Amino acid sequence: MSDHPESLDLVLEPADNERLRNVCGQLDEHLRQVERRLGIEINNRGNSFRLLGEAAAITAGREVLQGLYRASAQEALTPASVHLFLQESGIDALLEDAPEVPESVIKTRRGLVRPRGPNQAQYVHKVLTHDINFGVGPAGTGKTYLAVACAVDALERDQIRRILLVRPAVEAGERLGFLPGDLAQKIDPYLRPLYDALYDLLGFERVGKLFDKGAIEIAPLAFMRGRTLNHSFIILDEAQNTTPEQMKMFLTRIGIGAKAVVTGDLTQVDLPRGNRSGLREAVDVLSGVRGIAFTEFLKEDVVRHPLVARIVEAYGAMDARREKADARRRKESKHGD
């Protein structure tokens, strides 16, 4: 949400306390669900509501609340029915047709996190307004850090109940062998970049307390099968190292009130040679699916040391030369046959 959000006042009529309780849900959980989905803030007193956020989002919020109020006269609303209503209401088209994406500022205990550049702003906006997001691009573009910041913000606002950090345990060209300790200690080396972002945004002590309470959980990708994740913010990092089967399994774990952000760099696949990346396949298969957002980061979006962008560019040029040479050899081999 921008520093100066727009507001919209709405009165649901006829005033009916029972229907209002039905729309708001226990402890306003239905309102929080709509907030998460649209990236807006909803305040109410009785049947008077004020929506704060970007113009397209609060317009969609008005349509959703009016629709839920109509439905409240015939049925008892639940988080599942609100989720279905949001899915079927056509709000994705309204949000995606918004003419421009304003700057989205993420609030954390350590201060404000501001996207750097239009691509990061688009990414944060999509995370706030979509349930499943893919951030694909080179190292240093802020994919993981911004995803963790959005998760922390959602947890601090009580929009979700927990953050899940997920990563495939694939070694980057090395064989680490047996790792001592319990499950958490074994997976820790693979999740270190996510921990670094959490510590930076929340501090060591706060992160430790949230782990103790179960509000932050580590979940090795291989252990995700069979779970349904409700009211959670799930981050799958280094997704280029998933197989297609693992990616499909992960995406189908998403439950009611949950968000998932999938990040990865398709130029750094560490799977055994010949194995197709689940991230690459997901980009191909899901790019036209409504409600799923994709952000492609480029070398121009790198926010680390200036040399990182030049390194990314140099390796990209080498990969292009290799692909061209491979294509030429295949063509010559075909003509030779």
VOVO-46355 format. One line per field, with one value per residue (C-alpha): x, y, z. Coordinates in steps of 0.5 Angstrom, whole numbers, always signed. Layout:
// residues N
u: c(X;...)
v: c(Y;...)
w: c(Z;...)
***
This chain:
// residues 337
u: c(+0;+3;+4;-2;-7;-14;-20;-27;-33;-39;-45;-48;-56;-61;-57;-57;-53;-53;-51;-46;-43;-44;-40;-34;-33;-30;-25;-26;-23;-27;-25;-18;-18;-21;-15;-10;-13;-14;-8;-12;-14;-22;-24;-32;-36;-43;-45;-41;-34;-28;-23;-16;-11;-10;-16;-17;-17;-22;-27;-26;-27;-33;-36;-34;-37;-43;-43;-42;-47;-52;-50;-50;-58;-58;-52;-47;-41;-34;-27;-28;-34;-31;-25;-29;-33;-26;-24;-31;-32;-28;-23;-17;-19;-21;-14;-10;-13;-11;-7;-1;+2;+4;+9;+8;+12;+12;+12;+16;+19;+26;+23;+20;+22;+21;+22;+28;+25;+19;+20;+21;+15;+11;+13;+11;+4;+3;+5;+0;-6;-5;-5;+1;+7;+13;+19;+24;+31;+38;+41;+41;+35;+31;+26;+27;+28;+22;+18;+20;+19;+12;+11;+13;+9;+3;+5;+5;-2;-5;-7;-3;-2;+5;+11;+13;+20;+21;+27;+29;+36;+40;+47;+50;+55;+58;+57;+56;+55;+52;+50;+49;+43;+36;+32;+32;+39;+40;+36;+39;+45;+40;+35;+41;+39;+32;+34;+39;+33;+28;+34;+35;+27;+26;+32;+35;+31;+24;+26;+28;+21;+17;+20;+19;+12;+11;+9;+15;+17;+22;+19;+24;+20;+21;+16;+11;+7;+0;+0;-6;-3;-8;-7;+0;+5;+9;+16;+19;+26;+31;+25;+30;+32;+25;+23;+16;+13;+16;+13;+6;+6;+8;+3;-3;-1;-4;-10;-15;-12;-6;-1;+5;+11;+16;+23;+28;+34;+33;+41;+43;+40;+44;+39;+43;+44;+38;+33;+28;+27;+20;+20;+22;+16;+11;+13;+11;+5;+2;+3;-4;-7;-12;-10;-3;+2;+9;+15;+21;+27;+33;+40;+38;+34;+40;+41;+48;+55;+55;+60;+54;+50;+56;+58;+50;+51;+58;+55;+49;+53;+57;+50;+47;+54;+54;+46;+48;+54;+49;+44;+49;+52;+45;+44;+50;+49;+42;+45;+51;+46)
v: c(+0;+7;+12;+16;+11;+13;+12;+9;+10;+4;+3;-4;-3;-5;-5;-12;-14;-21;-21;-16;-21;-26;-22;-20;-27;-29;-24;-20;-26;-25;-18;-20;-25;-20;-15;-20;-22;-14;-11;-6;-4;-5;-1;-1;+1;-2;-2;+3;+1;+5;+2;+4;+3;+3;+6;-1;-5;-1;-1;-9;-9;-5;-10;-16;-13;-12;-19;-22;-18;-20;-27;-27;-26;-34;-37;-38;-35;-39;-37;-43;-39;-33;-35;-38;-32;-28;-33;-33;-25;-23;-18;-21;-18;-11;-11;-13;-8;-2;+3;+3;+0;+5;+4;-1;+1;-5;-4;-8;-7;-5;+1;+1;-3;+1;-3;+0;+1;-1;-8;-9;-5;-9;-15;-13;-10;-17;-21;-16;-18;-25;-31;-35;-31;-33;-28;-31;-27;-27;-26;-20;-17;-17;-23;-27;-21;-17;-24;-25;-17;-18;-24;-21;-15;-20;-23;-17;-15;-22;-23;-30;-34;-37;-36;-43;-43;-48;-50;-56;-59;-59;-57;-52;-57;-60;-66;-64;-71;-73;-67;-68;-65;-66;-64;-56;-57;-61;-56;-50;-49;-49;-44;-39;-33;-33;-33;-27;-23;-25;-23;-16;-15;-17;-18;-24;-24;-23;-29;-34;-32;-33;-40;-42;-40;-44;-37;-39;-46;-49;-54;-58;-59;-67;-66;-62;-68;-69;-62;-57;-50;-45;-38;-38;-34;-40;-38;-43;-41;-43;-46;-47;-54;-57;-62;-61;-67;-63;-56;-59;-62;-55;-51;-56;-55;-48;-47;-42;-35;-37;-34;-37;-34;-38;-35;-38;-36;-41;-39;-43;-50;-55;-61;-67;-66;-68;-66;-61;-55;-55;-48;-47;-52;-48;-41;-45;-48;-43;-37;-36;-38;-33;-31;-33;-27;-27;-22;-23;-19;-17;-16;-8;-10;-12;-8;-11;-9;-6;-12;-17;-14;-15;-22;-24;-20;-24;-31;-29;-28;-34;-38;-35;-37;-44;-45;-42;-47;-53;-51;-50;-57;-60;-57;-60;-67;-67;-65;-70;-76)
w: c(+0;-2;+3;+2;+0;-3;+1;+0;+5;+4;+8;+8;+8;+11;+17;+21;+26;+25;+18;+19;+24;+19;+14;+18;+21;+28;+30;+23;+20;+14;+13;+14;+9;+4;+6;+4;-2;-5;-1;+2;+10;+12;+18;+20;+26;+25;+18;+16;+13;+10;+5;+5;-1;-9;-13;-17;-10;-6;-12;-12;-4;-5;-10;-5;+1;-2;-5;+1;+5;+0;+1;+8;+8;+5;+8;+14;+11;+13;+11;+5;+2;+3;-1;-7;-7;-8;-13;-17;-17;-23;-18;-22;-28;-25;-21;-27;-31;-27;-31;-27;-20;-15;-10;-5;+2;+7;+14;+19;+26;+23;+19;+12;+6;-1;-7;-12;-19;-23;-23;-15;-15;-19;-16;-9;-12;-15;-8;-4;-9;-12;-8;-12;-15;-18;-18;-23;-25;-23;-16;-13;-15;-9;-10;-4;+1;-1;-1;+6;+8;+5;+10;+16;+15;+14;+20;+24;+22;+24;+17;+17;+23;+20;+15;+12;+9;+4;+0;-4;-1;-7;-7;-11;-15;-8;-4;+3;+5;+12;+16;+24;+28;+28;+22;+23;+24;+17;+13;+16;+11;+5;+9;+11;+6;+8;+16;+14;+11;+17;+22;+18;+18;+25;+29;+32;+39;+35;+30;+36;+39;+33;+32;+39;+38;+31;+28;+23;+21;+16;+12;+7;+0;+1;+7;+4;+1;+4;+8;+7;+9;+11;+13;+12;+8;+4;+1;-4;-5;-10;-14;-20;-17;-16;-21;-24;-20;-14;-16;-18;-11;-7;-11;-9;-2;-2;+3;+5;+7;+4;+0;-4;-7;-11;-13;-17;-22;-28;-30;-24;-24;-20;-22;-25;-32;-36;-31;-33;-28;-24;-24;-32;-33;-28;-32;-39;-36;-31;-35;-37;-31;-28;-21;-21;-22;-25;-25;-29;-26;-31;-30;-29;-23;-19;-13;-10;-12;-19;-21;-20;-26;-30;-28;-29;-36;-38;-36;-40;-46;-45;-44;-51;-55;-52;-54;-61;-62;-59;-64;-70;-68;-68;-75;-78;-75;-78;-85;-84;-83)
***
